[in-house]
Amino acid sequence: MTLTFSGAVFDCADPAVVADFWQAALGWSGRETGPHGESVLFPRDGETVLGPPSLVFQRVPEGKAVKNRVHLDFASSGQADDVARLEGLGARRVDVGQSPQDTFVVMADVEGNEFCVLRED
């Protein structure tokens, strides 16, 4: 048996708002609304080199309380520009103890979910 990664699920207060952020951040045009109000994003042909993963944003009653145990990493050949673009979409930089020598920028999306933008050499 082989496992195939199909996507990641985010618990959030407002799935549509968080999906709007990630749709703009990733440039994915595929979007559906699930039967329980969850927003599902996916890339269409030519929008990703990773294959067919999806991101699902589902409503939960509790707010985010602590640092994520799992987060997404994104490689960037134009890290400073991508970080600025993501900040313009509503993301913010997060200090988790990284040093100035680190080649990644830790950020949080519009509901505080952490992710990293890695400098691609």
mmCIF file of the C-alpha atoms, coordinates in Angstrom:
data_MODEL
# 
_entry.id   MODEL 
# 
loop_
_atom_site.group_PDB 
_atom_site.id 
_atom_site.type_symbol 
_atom_site.label_atom_id 
_atom_site.label_alt_id 
_atom_site.label_comp_id 
_atom_site.label_asym_id 
_atom_site.label_entity_id 
_atom_site.label_seq_id 
_atom_site.pdbx_PDB_ins_code 
_atom_site.Cartn_x 
_atom_site.Cartn_y 
_atom_site.Cartn_z 
_atom_site.occupancy 
_atom_site.B_iso_or_equiv 
_atom_site.pdbx_formal_charge 
_atom_site.auth_seq_id 
_atom_site.auth_comp_id 
_atom_site.auth_asym_id 
_atom_site.auth_atom_id 
_atom_site.pdbx_PDB_model_num 
ATOM 1   C CA . MET A 1 1   ? 0.000   0.000  0.000   1.00 0.00 ? 1   MET A CA 1 
ATOM 2   C CA . THR A 1 2   ? 1.236   3.510  -0.791  1.00 0.00 ? 2   THR A CA 1 
ATOM 3   C CA . LEU A 1 3   ? 0.050   6.731  0.767   1.00 0.00 ? 3   LEU A CA 1 
ATOM 4   C CA . THR A 1 4   ? -0.567  9.729  -1.480  1.00 0.00 ? 4   THR A CA 1 
ATOM 5   C CA . PHE A 1 5   ? -0.659  13.173 0.065   1.00 0.00 ? 5   PHE A CA 1 
ATOM 6   C CA . SER A 1 6   ? -4.004  14.718 -0.852  1.00 0.00 ? 6   SER A CA 1 
ATOM 7   C CA . GLY A 1 7   ? -4.052  17.948 1.138   1.00 0.00 ? 7   GLY A CA 1 
ATOM 8   C CA . ALA A 1 8   ? -4.056  19.739 4.456   1.00 0.00 ? 8   ALA A CA 1 
ATOM 9   C CA . VAL A 1 9   ? -6.976  20.799 6.636   1.00 0.00 ? 9   VAL A CA 1 
ATOM 10  C CA . PHE A 1 10  ? -7.030  24.043 8.637   1.00 0.00 ? 10  PHE A CA 1 
ATOM 11  C CA . ASP A 1 11  ? -9.429  24.584 11.535  1.00 0.00 ? 11  ASP A CA 1 
ATOM 12  C CA . CYS A 1 12  ? -10.569 28.200 11.509  1.00 0.00 ? 12  CYS A CA 1 
ATOM 13  C CA . ALA A 1 13  ? -13.311 30.585 12.595  1.00 0.00 ? 13  ALA A CA 1 
ATOM 14  C CA . ASP A 1 14  ? -14.118 31.864 9.096   1.00 0.00 ? 14  ASP A CA 1 
ATOM 15  C CA . PRO A 1 15  ? -13.198 29.379 6.348   1.00 0.00 ? 15  PRO A CA 1 
ATOM 16  C CA . ALA A 1 16  ? -14.050 31.751 3.499   1.00 0.00 ? 16  ALA A CA 1 
ATOM 17  C CA . VAL A 1 17  ? -11.754 34.516 4.801   1.00 0.00 ? 17  VAL A CA 1 
ATOM 18  C CA . VAL A 1 18  ? -8.816  32.168 5.379   1.00 0.00 ? 18  VAL A CA 1 
ATOM 19  C CA . ALA A 1 19  ? -9.413  30.513 1.978   1.00 0.00 ? 19  ALA A CA 1 
ATOM 20  C CA . ASP A 1 20  ? -9.453  33.977 0.332   1.00 0.00 ? 20  ASP A CA 1 
ATOM 21  C CA . PHE A 1 21  ? -6.002  34.670 1.806   1.00 0.00 ? 21  PHE A CA 1 
ATOM 22  C CA . TRP A 1 22  ? -4.502  31.347 0.699   1.00 0.00 ? 22  TRP A CA 1 
ATOM 23  C CA . GLN A 1 23  ? -6.124  31.488 -2.734  1.00 0.00 ? 23  GLN A CA 1 
ATOM 24  C CA . ALA A 1 24  ? -4.485  34.866 -3.360  1.00 0.00 ? 24  ALA A CA 1 
ATOM 25  C CA . ALA A 1 25  ? -1.198  33.764 -1.782  1.00 0.00 ? 25  ALA A CA 1 
ATOM 26  C CA . LEU A 1 26  ? -0.888  30.602 -3.900  1.00 0.00 ? 26  LEU A CA 1 
ATOM 27  C CA . GLY A 1 27  ? -2.548  31.836 -7.079  1.00 0.00 ? 27  GLY A CA 1 
ATOM 28  C CA . TRP A 1 28  ? -4.792  28.758 -7.229  1.00 0.00 ? 28  TRP A CA 1 
ATOM 29  C CA . SER A 1 29  ? -8.070  29.170 -9.104  1.00 0.00 ? 29  SER A CA 1 
ATOM 30  C CA . GLY A 1 30  ? -9.800  25.941 -8.051  1.00 0.00 ? 30  GLY A CA 1 
ATOM 31  C CA . ARG A 1 31  ? -12.290 26.465 -5.235  1.00 0.00 ? 31  ARG A CA 1 
ATOM 32  C CA . GLU A 1 32  ? -15.336 24.624 -3.945  1.00 0.00 ? 32  GLU A CA 1 
ATOM 33  C CA . THR A 1 33  ? -17.578 24.901 -0.909  1.00 0.00 ? 33  THR A CA 1 
ATOM 34  C CA . GLY A 1 34  ? -18.177 21.648 0.930   1.00 0.00 ? 34  GLY A CA 1 
ATOM 35  C CA . PRO A 1 35  ? -21.425 20.414 2.447   1.00 0.00 ? 35  PRO A CA 1 
ATOM 36  C CA . HIS A 1 36  ? -20.546 21.769 5.912   1.00 0.00 ? 36  HIS A CA 1 
ATOM 37  C CA . GLY A 1 37  ? -19.433 25.204 4.737   1.00 0.00 ? 37  GLY A CA 1 
ATOM 38  C CA . GLU A 1 38  ? -15.767 24.282 4.399   1.00 0.00 ? 38  GLU A CA 1 
ATOM 39  C CA . SER A 1 39  ? -13.790 25.960 1.611   1.00 0.00 ? 39  SER A CA 1 
ATOM 40  C CA . VAL A 1 40  ? -11.610 23.675 -0.504  1.00 0.00 ? 40  VAL A CA 1 
ATOM 41  C CA . LEU A 1 41  ? -8.788  25.140 -2.616  1.00 0.00 ? 41  LEU A CA 1 
ATOM 42  C CA . PHE A 1 42  ? -6.896  23.236 -5.276  1.00 0.00 ? 42  PHE A CA 1 
ATOM 43  C CA . PRO A 1 43  ? -4.592  24.062 -8.160  1.00 0.00 ? 43  PRO A CA 1 
ATOM 44  C CA . ARG A 1 44  ? -5.718  23.770 -11.741 1.00 0.00 ? 44  ARG A CA 1 
ATOM 45  C CA . ASP A 1 45  ? -3.370  22.630 -14.526 1.00 0.00 ? 45  ASP A CA 1 
ATOM 46  C CA . GLY A 1 46  ? -0.255  24.777 -14.677 1.00 0.00 ? 46  GLY A CA 1 
ATOM 47  C CA . GLU A 1 47  ? -0.750  26.414 -11.260 1.00 0.00 ? 47  GLU A CA 1 
ATOM 48  C CA . THR A 1 48  ? 1.628   24.207 -9.280  1.00 0.00 ? 48  THR A CA 1 
ATOM 49  C CA . VAL A 1 49  ? 4.582   21.900 -9.716  1.00 0.00 ? 49  VAL A CA 1 
ATOM 50  C CA . LEU A 1 50  ? 3.611   19.783 -6.718  1.00 0.00 ? 50  LEU A CA 1 
ATOM 51  C CA . GLY A 1 51  ? 0.732   17.794 -8.168  1.00 0.00 ? 51  GLY A CA 1 
ATOM 52  C CA . PRO A 1 52  ? -2.856  17.804 -6.919  1.00 0.00 ? 52  PRO A CA 1 
ATOM 53  C CA . PRO A 1 53  ? -2.849  18.643 -3.195  1.00 0.00 ? 53  PRO A CA 1 
ATOM 54  C CA . SER A 1 54  ? -5.677  20.668 -1.743  1.00 0.00 ? 54  SER A CA 1 
ATOM 55  C CA . LEU A 1 55  ? -6.117  22.920 1.275   1.00 0.00 ? 55  LEU A CA 1 
ATOM 56  C CA . VAL A 1 56  ? -9.378  22.604 3.224   1.00 0.00 ? 56  VAL A CA 1 
ATOM 57  C CA . PHE A 1 57  ? -10.569 25.310 5.637   1.00 0.00 ? 57  PHE A CA 1 
ATOM 58  C CA . GLN A 1 58  ? -13.238 24.100 8.039   1.00 0.00 ? 58  GLN A CA 1 
ATOM 59  C CA . ARG A 1 59  ? -15.120 26.029 10.701  1.00 0.00 ? 59  ARG A CA 1 
ATOM 60  C CA . VAL A 1 60  ? -14.494 25.118 14.340  1.00 0.00 ? 60  VAL A CA 1 
ATOM 61  C CA . PRO A 1 61  ? -15.939 26.816 17.433  1.00 0.00 ? 61  PRO A CA 1 
ATOM 62  C CA . GLU A 1 62  ? -12.687 27.361 19.319  1.00 0.00 ? 62  GLU A CA 1 
ATOM 63  C CA . GLY A 1 63  ? -10.056 29.935 18.395  1.00 0.00 ? 63  GLY A CA 1 
ATOM 64  C CA . LYS A 1 64  ? -6.368  29.227 17.860  1.00 0.00 ? 64  LYS A CA 1 
ATOM 65  C CA . ALA A 1 65  ? -4.646  29.143 21.242  1.00 0.00 ? 65  ALA A CA 1 
ATOM 66  C CA . VAL A 1 66  ? -1.039  27.970 20.738  1.00 0.00 ? 66  VAL A CA 1 
ATOM 67  C CA . LYS A 1 67  ? 1.647   27.578 18.093  1.00 0.00 ? 67  LYS A CA 1 
ATOM 68  C CA . ASN A 1 68  ? 0.811   25.092 15.333  1.00 0.00 ? 68  ASN A CA 1 
ATOM 69  C CA . ARG A 1 69  ? 2.254   21.601 15.739  1.00 0.00 ? 69  ARG A CA 1 
ATOM 70  C CA . VAL A 1 70  ? 2.454   21.326 11.930  1.00 0.00 ? 70  VAL A CA 1 
ATOM 71  C CA . HIS A 1 71  ? 3.004   24.133 9.448   1.00 0.00 ? 71  HIS A CA 1 
ATOM 72  C CA . LEU A 1 72  ? 3.497   24.611 5.710   1.00 0.00 ? 72  LEU A CA 1 
ATOM 73  C CA . ASP A 1 73  ? 6.818   25.610 4.124   1.00 0.00 ? 73  ASP A CA 1 
ATOM 74  C CA . PHE A 1 74  ? 7.035   27.444 0.802   1.00 0.00 ? 74  PHE A CA 1 
ATOM 75  C CA . ALA A 1 75  ? 10.258  27.867 -1.182  1.00 0.00 ? 75  ALA A CA 1 
ATOM 76  C CA . SER A 1 76  ? 10.742  31.264 -2.808  1.00 0.00 ? 76  SER A CA 1 
ATOM 77  C CA . SER A 1 77  ? 13.296  32.510 -5.327  1.00 0.00 ? 77  SER A CA 1 
ATOM 78  C CA . GLY A 1 78  ? 12.213  36.070 -4.447  1.00 0.00 ? 78  GLY A CA 1 
ATOM 79  C CA . GLN A 1 79  ? 11.755  35.758 -0.685  1.00 0.00 ? 79  GLN A CA 1 
ATOM 80  C CA . ALA A 1 80  ? 11.643  39.494 0.182   1.00 0.00 ? 80  ALA A CA 1 
ATOM 81  C CA . ASP A 1 81  ? 9.103   40.195 -2.570  1.00 0.00 ? 81  ASP A CA 1 
ATOM 82  C CA . ASP A 1 82  ? 6.953   37.210 -1.609  1.00 0.00 ? 82  ASP A CA 1 
ATOM 83  C CA . VAL A 1 83  ? 7.023   38.152 2.085   1.00 0.00 ? 83  VAL A CA 1 
ATOM 84  C CA . ALA A 1 84  ? 5.973   41.715 1.207   1.00 0.00 ? 84  ALA A CA 1 
ATOM 85  C CA . ARG A 1 85  ? 3.179   40.414 -1.065  1.00 0.00 ? 85  ARG A CA 1 
ATOM 86  C CA . LEU A 1 86  ? 1.906   38.092 1.671   1.00 0.00 ? 86  LEU A CA 1 
ATOM 87  C CA . GLU A 1 87  ? 1.977   40.943 4.200   1.00 0.00 ? 87  GLU A CA 1 
ATOM 88  C CA . GLY A 1 88  ? -0.110  42.956 1.739   1.00 0.00 ? 88  GLY A CA 1 
ATOM 89  C CA . LEU A 1 89  ? -2.659  40.125 1.756   1.00 0.00 ? 89  LEU A CA 1 
ATOM 90  C CA . GLY A 1 90  ? -2.908  40.222 5.564   1.00 0.00 ? 90  GLY A CA 1 
ATOM 91  C CA . ALA A 1 91  ? -0.133  37.886 6.747   1.00 0.00 ? 91  ALA A CA 1 
ATOM 92  C CA . ARG A 1 92  ? 2.271   38.998 9.459   1.00 0.00 ? 92  ARG A CA 1 
ATOM 93  C CA . ARG A 1 93  ? 5.764   38.030 10.530  1.00 0.00 ? 93  ARG A CA 1 
ATOM 94  C CA . VAL A 1 94  ? 6.012   35.851 13.633  1.00 0.00 ? 94  VAL A CA 1 
ATOM 95  C CA . ASP A 1 95  ? 8.938   35.513 16.019  1.00 0.00 ? 95  ASP A CA 1 
ATOM 96  C CA . VAL A 1 96  ? 9.378   31.909 17.150  1.00 0.00 ? 96  VAL A CA 1 
ATOM 97  C CA . GLY A 1 97  ? 12.979  32.374 18.196  1.00 0.00 ? 97  GLY A CA 1 
ATOM 98  C CA . GLN A 1 98  ? 14.581  32.300 14.766  1.00 0.00 ? 98  GLN A CA 1 
ATOM 99  C CA . SER A 1 99  ? 17.946  34.025 14.344  1.00 0.00 ? 99  SER A CA 1 
ATOM 100 C CA . PRO A 1 100 ? 18.913  36.717 11.812  1.00 0.00 ? 100 PRO A CA 1 
ATOM 101 C CA . GLN A 1 101 ? 21.075  34.098 10.062  1.00 0.00 ? 101 GLN A CA 1 
ATOM 102 C CA . ASP A 1 102 ? 18.120  31.814 9.351   1.00 0.00 ? 102 ASP A CA 1 
ATOM 103 C CA . THR A 1 103 ? 17.147  31.558 5.688   1.00 0.00 ? 103 THR A CA 1 
ATOM 104 C CA . PHE A 1 104 ? 13.410  31.398 6.377   1.00 0.00 ? 104 PHE A CA 1 
ATOM 105 C CA . VAL A 1 105 ? 10.766  33.903 7.424   1.00 0.00 ? 105 VAL A CA 1 
ATOM 106 C CA . VAL A 1 106 ? 8.077   32.670 9.808   1.00 0.00 ? 106 VAL A CA 1 
ATOM 107 C CA . MET A 1 107 ? 4.691   34.179 9.063   1.00 0.00 ? 107 MET A CA 1 
ATOM 108 C CA . ALA A 1 108 ? 1.066   33.777 10.170  1.00 0.00 ? 108 ALA A CA 1 
ATOM 109 C CA . ASP A 1 109 ? -1.983  33.924 7.941   1.00 0.00 ? 109 ASP A CA 1 
ATOM 110 C CA . VAL A 1 110 ? -5.091  36.004 8.657   1.00 0.00 ? 110 VAL A CA 1 
ATOM 111 C CA . GLU A 1 111 ? -6.159  33.704 11.524  1.00 0.00 ? 111 GLU A CA 1 
ATOM 112 C CA . GLY A 1 112 ? -2.685  33.145 12.971  1.00 0.00 ? 112 GLY A CA 1 
ATOM 113 C CA . ASN A 1 113 ? -1.748  29.828 11.309  1.00 0.00 ? 113 ASN A CA 1 
ATOM 114 C CA . GLU A 1 114 ? 2.048   29.766 11.027  1.00 0.00 ? 114 GLU A CA 1 
ATOM 115 C CA . PHE A 1 115 ? 3.911   29.015 7.801   1.00 0.00 ? 115 PHE A CA 1 
ATOM 116 C CA . CYS A 1 116 ? 7.441   29.641 6.520   1.00 0.00 ? 116 CYS A CA 1 
ATOM 117 C CA . VAL A 1 117 ? 8.793   31.279 3.399   1.00 0.00 ? 117 VAL A CA 1 
ATOM 118 C CA . LEU A 1 118 ? 12.146  29.642 2.653   1.00 0.00 ? 118 LEU A CA 1 
ATOM 119 C CA . ARG A 1 119 ? 14.865  31.381 0.680   1.00 0.00 ? 119 ARG A CA 1 
ATOM 120 C CA . GLU A 1 120 ? 15.527  29.275 -2.381  1.00 0.00 ? 120 GLU A CA 1 
ATOM 121 C CA . ASP A 1 121 ? 19.207  29.456 -3.353  1.00 0.00 ? 121 ASP A CA 1 
# 
